[in-house]
Amino acid sequence: MTSAPTLRQNRIALVDSDALQRLCTGSSLKAIGLDHASFAHLHGLIDAAREGRRFDAILLGLHADAAPVVALIADAWSALGQRVHVFFMAHPTELPHAREALSRSAVSGWRSQMILSPASDADLRAAFHGKGFHA
């Protein structure tokens, strides 16, 4: 008889439409000791959460199409059954789009934390430090 697998702590849902960005950021998360699962879109995370997968935080890459992506965060929280911390990541050239989408978002009660991409191990360690994550 086998027991149910224990979920690893500090599981991050890494969501970014850019495959190279997912690969690089995923490597950095692993390097600082944070377990993660990668998704190309928030719909993938929502489906995984509905299937029972749980995450401690979301690291969400924002691009020029940030508004419809940000609009799905409430759906992700609903599927997860809780409001987990959302970290946003954007390239400096896409910051205006990301900030505009966040400022227009109907989601209430959150503080947006922006990480510039490409994020280094040190950038990610600094962002997750003090959020209950042990990187």
Disulfide bonds with the S-S distance in Angstrom:
none
